Amino acid sequence: MYLRQESYDAKYPKVRVIKEQKNFGLQQYVLYDPLETIIEQSSQYPKYQQIFLLEDQRFQFFYFEITKDVEVTITYQDVQKLIAQKIAQINQTSKEAFLFSVIDEVKVNGRPQKFLVGKKGEISCRVTLVYLNRTTLLSFNDVYGDVFNQKQITILPKHFYTVEYLKKHLKISSCLLLSIEEMLTEVIQIEDGKYHKIESINLGINTLMQMYKDNGITKYRYKDAEEIEENPYAKGLVVKTLQFYAKLLCKRLEEMGMGGTTVFLISPIIQNIHFMEIFNETYTQRFTSYIVPLHIPDNIETYGKQRELDDIDALIYLNTFQLVKKEGLGL
């Protein structure tokens, strides 16, 4: 298995790769190549399962709420027909390519259920249709022909299973998922468990590091909190730099109409105690909400290694995939 997790930026692409081999377990490394090159490289390993966790901006999400009385037990074919009807509706207006569907929020006679198949009575559920944008699809098809005929290839939005984890395990249905990466900050607004808006802000970790450089405190970028506390002058500059960055980031969120709810933050920068304190304080003052650093959960298998915070999306996906295999597929 190869799992490739994209950090999208037109000028500075980055892909985290997790490779699984029978005798070596999970290995990981980073590539700085555009997606087109990564796809071409993946074609050289046809015997491996190829998983692509791509930036969510490459996808479109459509939702349908369904409520109906069903007198006869629902079959798998019934569910497929239902999904096909919704796909046909979307295809009338969208030029993107249907990728996969999810049925959740299933209730039968008012009671939550895991699956829809085999149920009857008063049924309610939500159908999510995920589409891949045509430009990305063409990049895959240029290498693989019709990529949808390649059973070894899985293409997913990078944060999709992280959003599902927040919703199902932490009972969080509305929030901002903020991913501060090297070059950009990706912002996903979730409302009622749905993707509502996806944006990017040109304020990544490298922007903050440039601010450190401009203020003459570059050597403090990797020092721990105790070392910074020992130098009051340096601490003052660090705090002012972080405050400026945090205010700028909050201002951009406000301009996009995306503040005002709890933020779940994914980024290596959450290890910076001063940053978390200042960002949380700044965000709380502006929006009366707060920041939650999203560490790798204790109940997530890390496969025998200490994992970096950037790996959380991949780990949640792998854990979910293993759980689905263990329990069996169902709708």
Helices and strands as residue ranges (DSSP letters): E 2-7, E 14-21, E 25-31, H 35-42, E 50-54, G 56-58, E 59-70, H 76-91, E 97-108, E 111-112, E 121-132, H 134-144, G 147-149, E 153-157, H 160-168, E 175-180, E 185-191, E 194-201, H 205-214, G 218-220, H 225-229, H 232-255, E 263-266, G 268-271, H 273-287, E 291-293, G 309-311, H 312-327
